[in-house]
Amino acid sequence: MKDADVLASFDGRGRTEFLLGGFEGRHSDKITAMGYELGYDLQPPRCRARARSA
């Protein structure tokens, strides 16, 4: 995930969400720092339940 892509997600809306998986998880500290500097109130991630098929 490039810096420009991260900054584009912080577009002034009240909320933004990043779904990081695999190697993208290593960028979480950088994303957190950018959000903090832009004045976002960062919240811990929520676990989403996955529906199980019958």
C-alpha positions as CSV (number, residue, x, y, z in Angstrom):
1,M,0.0,0.0,0.0
2,K,1.6,3.3,-1.1
3,D,1.5,6.5,0.9
4,A,-0.7,8.2,-1.7
5,D,-3.3,5.4,-1.4
6,V,-3.3,5.7,2.4
7,L,-3.7,9.5,2.3
8,A,-6.5,9.3,-0.3
9,S,-8.5,7.2,2.2
10,F,-8.3,10.0,4.8
11,D,-10.5,12.3,2.7
12,G,-12.2,14.3,5.4
13,R,-15.1,11.9,6.0
14,G,-15.8,11.0,9.6
15,R,-14.7,7.5,9.2
16,T,-12.3,5.4,7.1
17,E,-11.5,1.7,7.3
18,F,-8.5,-0.3,6.2
19,L,-8.6,-4.0,5.7
20,L,-5.1,-5.3,5.9
21,G,-4.2,-8.9,5.3
22,G,-1.0,-10.8,4.8
23,F,2.0,-8.6,4.1
24,E,-0.1,-5.4,4.2
25,G,-0.3,-5.7,8.0
26,R,3.3,-4.5,8.2
27,H,2.0,-1.0,7.2
28,S,-0.3,-0.6,10.1
29,D,2.1,1.6,12.2
30,K,2.5,3.9,9.2
31,I,-1.2,4.2,8.6
32,T,-1.8,4.9,12.3
33,A,0.8,7.7,12.3
34,M,-0.7,9.3,9.2
35,G,-4.2,9.2,10.7
36,Y,-3.0,10.7,14.0
37,E,-1.3,13.5,12.2
38,L,-4.4,14.3,10.2
39,G,-6.5,14.5,13.4
40,Y,-8.4,11.3,13.2
41,D,-9.7,9.6,16.3
42,L,-8.3,6.1,15.9
43,Q,-10.3,3.2,17.2
44,P,-9.1,-0.4,17.7
45,P,-10.2,-2.8,14.9
46,R,-13.4,-4.8,15.3
47,C,-13.5,-8.4,14.5
48,R,-16.1,-9.2,11.9
49,A,-17.9,-12.5,12.3
50,R,-18.0,-14.7,9.2
51,A,-21.1,-16.5,8.3
52,R,-20.8,-20.2,8.2
53,S,-22.5,-22.1,5.4
54,A,-24.6,-25.0,6.2
